[in-house]
Amino acid sequence: MKYRSYKEKIKRKARRLRKKGYSFGEISSQMGIPKGTVANWTRDIILTNEQKDRLKKKSQSILEKGHHKMKELAKQRRKLYYKEGQKIAKENWSDLMIIGTTLYQSEGTTSSDHRIEFSNSDPKLIEIFLRFLLDVLKIDKNSIKIHLHLHSYHEIEKMISYWSIILNIPKNQFTKPYIKKHGSRGIGRSYNGVCKLRIDSTKELYILKGMTKYIIENI
C-alpha cells in the first residue's frame, strides 16, 4: 500500500509538471524517472499553444547547440589531421611525396573538404598518384573509387577493363561513368577518357592538405 501511495504521489507530481508545460524529458530529468513512464502517465494532457511553442523553441535551441558543437569538434579534428600531415612530410620527405603533392595541387580537387579527388587522362600520371596514395598516405586500396569521364563513342566495358588493368583495381570499385555526347568523328582516337581517383575520407584529405602545404613552403 505504501508503494502504491508513493507511486501515485509521484504520478500526480509528474502530471502537474506536464500541465505546466514541461516536456517529457524535463520531467524525467527533474524527477529521476524514465521518460517512457512520464509519457505513459501524462500523454492524455493537452498542452496549450503557448506551451507547445516554448517546447518547440527549446528543442530547436538544443539542436542548434548540438550542431554547433559537432561543427567545432569536426573543425578541431581537421586541424589535428592537418598537423599530422605536416609532421609526416617533415619526417618522411621523399621524391614520391613531392611528386604526389605537386600533382594534387595542380590536378586535384583542392576545394573539397571531405574527399580526395584526382583526375587525368594520362595513365602514367594516374598510376603515379595512385602509388603516392598507397605508399605515402598509406590509403587502403579497397577504399579507392574510380570514376571515368568518357565520350559516346567509347565502349564502356572496354574502357573500364582498360583502366582496371592499368591500375590493378577491380571493376567493382568503378562507379557509373559519365558519358559526354560526341559525334562519330571521335571514333578511332587513342583517347581513353579521363580517370578520376576518389577517396571519401576527411582524415586522409586533411593529412594530404597539411603534407602539401609543408612541401610547398619548404621545397
LINNORGI-V576022 format. One record per helix or strand. SS is the DSSP state (@ for helix, = for strand). FROM is the first residue (numbers start at 1). LEN is the number of residues. Records with the same first field share a line. If there is no record, write none. Layout:
SS: FROM-LEN ; FROM-LEN
This chain:
@: 2-18 ; 24-8 ; 35-8 ; 49-43 ; 95-13 ; 123-13 ; 141-3 ; 156-12 ; 171-3 ; 184-3 ; 202-17
=: 108-1 ; 116-5 ; 145-7 ; 174-1 ; 178-3 ; 194-6
